[in-house]
């Protein structure tokens, strides 16, 4: 428990990686496809913010619906598929044996994505629910839960069948995410959709679900990949590793309590928001330890993997501090109900989660396909688009939110005036989102090319040394 | 972490604690909240949504109106909610007990609608229907909620007064009628006992005890 992950022997690596190629590529391919769809929807959504008449005559794409569609596609399409692929692969590698029940993983992936597609059609045609992160219509939810179970079971088997008793931080985060999501997801389904709570309790359950899905599912998935990649790529042990366990349990125990910060001043018991504020402050311990543990990512030399992970970690820690800051009443007075909250969630999702996943994808795809990435120019282009796009999107939305917040607090400023004041920032955000979409398209194309070539020209039998596979943009 | 069972138990307890604290805790506090019966008025508040308004709430939900509009008023000294005429008192949990689909909302790209039907300068149904047909303020038009059809016999009584080619009329569909009825039913001005103390003005208290 106090040792950083060590390098596996080459023989194990090839066997574990090659056997999972088909299932993991299916998950990753679906993930990136959804990421591109989500990016396109986000672009439409942002254009509608400064040009409300854009596609207004299309009932499938009202502003509210494009927002629900892009959020759902991002979380259940991109984040879920990519996170599952990375978590399964890490658990197999650290467990030391090839993944079992891979047919179930593939079948689960197909059903998960079918259910999601059906759900998106449902949202576009008027069956959407009004809960954040849970807009999916009721008829696809049970199917998604079962499909998730069939995928995740491979991860749990890899954990229970691991060759050594000792476990690593990366494994804790991956197992926690795989194990906890079905509980959160099913509890939210029951309490919001099938037997809904009364009155504002619906909003409270929804708030708990959103925060739980982030702190107990997506954030651990991202951290699992970061805790695996940083020591692996840099070749250095994790500093202050003894604190990693405490940081892990802090996130799990305290994290879900922070959801109430969105309800400051709202019609819910005041203690919910107060506890959320205190929890946000407690959670800073977790962010600080993660920053210290994984600081090796920031001196990763020319490794693309570490560059993505470092950006993701920076965004993750910054997001934690911003959460704590906006949980203070005086700050919430300005940022509540504005684009600033949108900027915060984009910082977490695009900035932290996606970036750490990109790092993991650049690391694992060459290993499962047995071939290095086709083009370093494409990697460089994606890296630049992702970094500039994310920074532009988050900063522009935050600035728009700050302006909007001050304007909202001044009753003399009309909504038309607020729209004028924020227009430039929203246009910048739109441009940034377009860049982000372009970058993600490049990654999708690159992955498809690599996957195709791995099937057309099967990997040579000799194991290639990791450094030759390593993507580099330096 | 060597012991798998303890690890999973720990994970489960961490999740259960937050769930019990936030969900069960607030359920214990608010789960039994009932409408407040006012003997002077002879009826209970909040009132149930009329059938057409309840259908309108579903339209509000499926179009995603909550993406731009909140339905929660903050107390007068926190934000400009009162000054903007969205409500004299803060919203309280009891305001929502009769609503099947609560939509507090998280974003104020447009105004708060918690008391839309009770505003001092309330928008009448015809004008509101017109707003939804034409672009109004920053809100896009929702023309797909209307039917443009040939006038057969007499012009429909509910046809909109908008420029349209000769022999044609624009009529609101049932969905937009329900939506308008819902928006007009939004009225949370009744002062419950728990909503009173937050009003900082002294005469407010006397007014509320009527």
Interface residues (C-beta under 8 A of the other chain):
Chain A: X1 X48 X49 X52 X53 X54 X56 X57 X58 X59 X62 X63 X64 X65 X67 X68 X126 X127 X128 X129 X130 X132 X159 X160 X165 X166 X167 X172 X175 X176 X179 X180 X183 X184 X187 X191 X196 X197 X198 X199 X200 X201 X202 X203 X204 X205 X207 X208 X212 X216 X245 X249 X252 X253 X255 X256 X257 X259 X260 X262 X265 X266 X267 X268 X269 X272 X275 X329 X333 X336 X337 X338 X339 X341 X342 X404 X408 X409 X410 X411 X415 X416 X419
Chain B: X1 X2 X4 X7 X8 X10 X11 X12 X14 X15 X17 X18 X19 X21 X22 X23 X26 X27 X29 X30 X31 X33 X61 X62 X63 X64 X65 X66 X67 X68 X70 X72 X74 X75 X78 X79 X80 X83 X84 X90 X91 X92 X93 X94 X95 X96 X97 X99 X100 X101 X102 X103 X104 X105 X106 X107 X108 X109 X110 X111 X135 X137 X138 X139 X140 X141 X142 X143 X144
